[in-house]
């Protein structure tokens, strides 16, 4: 018969939790000694042994044994080798069910902090771009067609707001992850006089779990991280799509540093935006991990079921996808060059000022719907004549409304953005305010969650 034992083994991937597992075990053992469940002498011996185990894993000299199935058994086995039978006291008042729940929460809290810092890095790069090109006007788009002029900085700060919502979601996730489950046992609690509050304080948890059955089977916090990560990757993918489009010859809005482009294997003239394309592609795998865990959880009765072992690989891969993607965007955006003259010249072309003309007529007392219809016909005429609106004579304008006068020639891309002088608008003063607020936000939240 073939050996099927590796089918249930998790050591291949759960070993990344070793620091969290050892940290939790040390806090647990110290609590056991405090409560006189084990002697202080035994606790000190166990803690010293666990520190040695951690040092071995850090140094990559630890003798991992796949036959021991998981991280917990590997650590306890090695601890026994180092300090003898007293190592067996480490599991007093604890189950692997609440132990792994603790490890996952400690790990998730840590990566949430790293994720938020990664998002802050991207936001800082967006602010940097906005400061470098504060009043450059570019075409704004709807339906991938030129619509109205906007400031480039306004466009960049739109992504700042997206990522700020991501930060908020990860913070929310942290709040619900910050619950200490140890002491729940296998499912019903334990029969020892444990001080759960002490362990929570030792490990930096805000509160302890309220129900032992829920605590060992809850993976909502992992789902929440995956959901927040999926939406964050959505935002990164949207930005990646614009980077791909804008760096193409057809747009030519930006150039990327060579670090974030690659050459073609056959066409020597090409520089491909591979990093942005890969980020766009990797978004799908994060979506998949979210759906996979939801599918695992949807059919599980209380409490712990071995299916929950499947909470890790997709979660870890999501972390290993999202964090590097954030680092790439931070640096790729910081090295981006905007072709100012081109985007500014395009901002006033292709009838992008049509809305300004309608507003101009409204200012003359014309109802907006009437003004809208007159300008629509004017645009159709200009297109049929092969002319830009700015190239039409006053007599041509007046064919469509007698209210046009010489003032129509004062309408340009800069006046168009300046007119959007409302909170949240693209007027230079409003964008400057938004930029200042973004910088203040980054400074205020620089020290943590």
N, C-alpha and C positions, 0 to 999 in steps of 0.2 A: 504493500500500500504506500502511495506517495505521502509525504509529510505535508499536511495542510495547516500546520500551526501558524504559519506566517499570515494566514488569511485574517486572523484576529489580532495580530500584533500591530501596535501603534508606535513603537519606539522609533521607527524610521523618521517620523515627523514630530511626535510630541516631545522629543528631546530638546526642542527649542524652548520649552517651558522650564528648563532646569533651574534657572535662577529664581523663578517665582515659586517653584515647588520647594526648593530649599529654604527660601525666605519664609514661606508659610509654615514649614516644619519647625524651623527654629522658634518662631513665635508660639507655635502650639506646644512645643516641649517646655519652653519657659513658663507658659501658663500652667502646664501640668505640675511643674515644680512649685509654682506659687500656690497652687491649690492643694499641695501635698498629695497629689495623685501618684507622683513618682518623687524620688529623692532629688535634692539639689545636686548631689554628686553625680547621679546618673544623667541628669539634665545637662550638666556641664560637659560630661563625657560625650554625650550625643551631639551637642552643639559644636564642640571642637571637631568631632568626626565629620559633621556636615560641612563645616568650613573647609576641611581637607578635600572632601568630595567636590565641592564647588571649585576649589583651586585646580584639581585634576581636570575637571571638565573645561575650565577656562584655558588650561595649558594644552588641551587636546591629548591628554595622556590617560583619560578615563577609559577603563576596559568595558565598553558597551557590549552587552550580550543580548542579541536579538531573541534568544530563547527565553528571556525573562519578560517578554511581551511588551512592557510599557516602561515609561520613565520612572514611575514610582517604585516598581520592583527592582529596577536597575540600581537606583540610589540606595534603597534599603539593603539590597544584597551587598553592595560595596561597603556600606556603613558597617554591616556585620563583619565583613572581612577586616575592617580597620579597628573596631572597638569590641568585637565579640558579641555574645548573646544579649547584652544590655540594649543593643540596637533595636531589639524587638519591642522595647517599650515606646518607641516613637509613634506607634500606631494606636496607642491607647486612646480610646474615646474618639476615634476617627475612622471614617470609611474612605475607600477610594472615590466614592461618589461625591462626598462633600469636599474631598481633597482636590479633585480635578475641577470642580466648580470654582473653588478658590483660585487655583492656578489660572484658569481662564479669565477670571475677573481681574486678577492682578495684571495679567498680560494685556488685556483689553484696555485697562486704564492707562497703561504705559504707552501703547500704540496710539491711543486717542491723543495724548499729549504730543507725540511725534507727528501725527497727522495734522493737528492744528498748527504746529510750527511750520510744517511744509506748506500749508495754505497761506500762512503769513508771508512766507518767502515769495510765493507767487504774487500775492497782493503788493508786496514791496516793489517787485519788478514792474507791476502795472502802474503803481504810483510814480516810479522812476521814469517810465515812458511818458506818462502824462506831464511830468515836469520838464522833460526834454523837449516835448512838442506841445506846449500849452495852448497855442492859439492857431494851430494848423487846421484848416478846414478841409474836410474830405466828404465824399458822397456817402450819405446814409442809405441803407437799402431796406426795401420790403420785397418779398417774393424774389429775392436775388436780382432785383432791378433797382436802378438808381431812383431814389425817391426824393430826399431833401438833404440839403447840406447839414452837416453836424461837425462839431469839433472832434478831432482824433482823440483828444483826452477824454471827451465825453464817452466815446465808444469804449475806451480802455476801462473807464470807471464803471461801465455797465458790468463788465466781468468782475470787477472788484466787488460789486454788490452780490453777484451770484456766489462768489467764494465766501463772502461774509455770511450768507445764509448757510453755506456748508459748515462754516465754523460754528454757527449757532446750533446746527443739528448735532454735530459731534459733541458739543458741550452738553446738550440734553442727554445724549447717549451716556456720557461720563456720569451724569447724576444718577442714572438708573443702574449703572454698572458698579457704582461705589457702595455696594452692599456686601457685607461679609457673611458667607454661607457656612463657614466651618463651625462645627457643633451640631449640624443637622444629622450627622451619621449617615447611615445608608438611606434612611427615609423618615425615621420616626424620632430623631433626636438621640441622645446617648444617656446612659445611666450614671455618668460621673459628674461631679460638681464642677463643671467647667465654667470659666469666666470668659464668656464670649466677648464681652465689651473690652476686656483687656487685650484679647487677640486683635480685635478690630482696631484698637488704638495703636498697637504695635505695628500693624500693617498699613496704617493710614487710611482706614475705611471710615466713611462718615456714619454708617449705621450697620446694624446686623439684620439678617433676614428674619422675617416675621413668621414663616411657616416652613418647617423642615421638608415637607413633601415638595413644596414649590421650589425650595432652594436648590435641591439636588437635580431637579429636572428642568429648571429655567435656563433657556438659552436665548431669551428675548434680546438680551444686550448684544449678543453676537449678531442676531438678525438686524438690530438697529444699526450696528456699525456697518454691516454689509449694505443696508439700504442707504445710509448716508454716503457710503463710498460709491455706490452705484450712481447716485445723483451727482456727486462730485465729479465722477468720471464723465457723466453726461456734459457737465459744464466744460471740463477740459477738452472733451471731444468737439464741442461746438467751437471753442477757441482754436483747436487744431485744424478744423475745417477752414476757418478763415485764414489761418496761417498758410495752409496749402493753397487756397485760392489766391490770396494776396501776393504770394511769392511766385506765382506762375507768370509766364510772359504775357498772357492775356490781360492780367491785372497789372502786374509790375509795381504794386504799391510798396512792397517791402523787400529787403534782402535779409537773409539769415546768415549768421556767421558759419564758416565752413565746418565748425565743430558739430553743427546740427543739420548738415546736409551730407549726402553721399553722391559719388559719381555713378554714371551708368557704365555697365560692363561692355557696352558696344558703341555708345554715343558719347564721344569725349566732351561735347559742349554742355552736357546736362549736369545740373546739381539738383538732386531730388530732396524734398523735405521729409526724409524718412522718419525722423523722430516724431514729427507731428502726425504722420500717417500711422505709425505704430501705436501712438497713444489713442488715436481714433479707433484702431482695430482692437486694442486691448480692453476697450470699454465693454465689449461683448462678454468677455470672460468673467468680468466682475458681475455683470447682470446674471450670468449663469450660476455663479456661486450663491447669489442671493436666492434665486429660485430653488436651487438644490437644497439649501438648508430649510427653507419653508416647506418643501416637500417632505423632508425627513421628519419635521416636527408635527406635521398636520395629522398624522395617524397614531401618535404615541399616547398610550394611557399613562396615568401617573404610576410610578414615579420614574426612576431611572430605567432606561432601556439601552441596550448596547448600540442601538442606532445612533445614539448621541456621540459616539466616537467619530461619526462622520461630520461633526461640527468643525473640525480642525483644518483639514487640508485646504478646503476652499477658502476658509477664513485667512489662513496663513498666506495663501497665494494672492488673496485680495490685498493684504497688507504689502506683500512683496511686489505688487503691481502698482498700487496707488502711491506709495511713498517715493519710489524712483521717478514716477511720472511727474509728481509735484516738483521734485528736484530738477528734472529736465526742463520743465516749463519756467521755473524760476530763472534758470541760466539762459535758456533760449530767448526769453523775452528781454532779458537784460542786454543781450547782444544784438537785438533786432534794430535794423536801420530803416527808417521811414523815408520814402522818396517824396519829399514835401512838395516840390514843384508840380509833380505829376498829379498827386491827389488833390491839390488845391485847384489846378486847372480843370480837373474833371468835376469838381464840386458844383460848378455853375453850368455844366453842359447837359445835354440830353434831356432838356426840359425839366431839370431838377428844380428850377425856380418857378414852376407853374403854380405851386401853392402860394408863393409870394405874390404872384400876379392876381390871383383870386382875392387874397387878403387886401391887396392894393385897391381893387375895385370895391370891396366891402368898405374900405376907408372913405370911398367916394359916395357912400350911401346906398350901394347896390346890395340887395339881399344875397346871402352867400350862395344859395342854390342857383340863382341867376348868374352870379359871377363865375361859379364853377362851370356852368354850361358854356359861357362865353369863352373862358380860357381853354376848355376842352376843344372847342371848335378852332380856336387859335392854334393850339398845338397840332391838331390834325392838318391845318393849313401849312404850318411851318414844315412839318414832316413831308408833306406832299411837294413842297417847294425845295426840299433839301437844305433847309436853313436852320440855324440855331435861333432861338427866340431873341437872343441879343442882336441878331443880324437883321431883324425885321425893321422896316421903316415905320414911322409913326402913323402914316396913312394906312399901312397894313394892320396895325394894331386897332385903329379906329373902325375898321370894317366890322369888328366883332363887338366893340363897345365904344360909344362916343365919349365915355368917361376917361379913356386913356389920354394922357398928356405927356409932356417931356419928362415928368417925374418918373415914368416907367424905366428910364435909362439909369436911374440911380439904384435900381434893384440889382444886387449881386450876392454872391455866396456869403460874404462877410455880413452884409446887412440882414441876410436871411437868418443867420445864427444869432445875431445880436437881437433880433426881434423876439426870440424865444426866451424872454427874460422873466421866467417864472421858476419857482423852486422845482428842481428836477429837470429843468430845461437845459438847452445846449448853449445858451448865451455865455460869452466868456466870463462874465462876472459870476454867474451861477456855477459854472464849472470850476472856477477858482475856489469858490466856497466849498464845493463838494470835495475838491482835492485836499483842501486844508482839513476838512472833517475826516477824510480817510487817513491822513497822516496822524491826526490826533488820536484816532481810534487805534492805530497800530502802536503808537507810543503808550497809550493807556493800558493796552492788553499785552505788552511785551513781556511781562513777568510771569505768565502762566495762564491757566484755564480761566 
